[in-house]
Amino acid sequence: MKALTHSLLITILAACQTTARPEPVPSSAASAPALAAPVAELDRLDARTPVPLLPMMANHQKQNMRDHLAVVQEVVSATAERDFGKVARAAERIGYSEAMGQMCQHMGAGAPGFTEQALAFHHTADRIVVAAKSQDAQAVLQALGETLTKCTTCHATYKQQIVDKLDAH
């Protein structure tokens, strides 16, 4: 029995040593040419207006968009709980400020109409704060609906276009 166990162990070890190792996963740089054609095809099919952005800017914009969605979730949940202070605090994150205005101008500089649409979104979000301060759930939801209309209109109109450098204006 001991000889059988020993033979089995040797066979298993030999099999492990001769088993082909998996091919290394190609780096993103190596797979870039393979992705170029499908990305170009998607871009061709997507007729929205491009917003030219450097990769860092595009990533920052996507982070902001995800936070905008989080704000919407927080506003809905807080409205259901009748916590109007929480509604106002959440909505203030997407409301208009000078810093937000400058960021919208910077991000949208290469796409006609983008900055104006982005600013309209932030000003519309200010109405959520006003409605929350009056503790009017119906007005909060109405203002949120108007704000979401700005979101969907913008997303239906514009798409990110990743560029190596921005054109000087």
HELIX and SHEET records of a PDB file:
HELIX    1   1 LYS A    2  THR A   18  1                                  17    
HELIX    2   2 SER A   28  LEU A   45  1                                  18    
HELIX    3   3 PRO A   55  ALA A   80  1                                  26    
HELIX    4   4 PHE A   84  GLU A   92  1                                   9    
HELIX    5   5 GLU A   98  GLY A  108  1                                  11    
HELIX    6   6 PHE A  114  LYS A  133  1                                  20    
HELIX    7   7 ALA A  137  THR A  157  1                                  21    
SHEET    1   A 2 THR A  49  LEU A  53  0                                        
SHEET    2   A 2 TYR A 158  ILE A 162  1                                        
END                                                                             
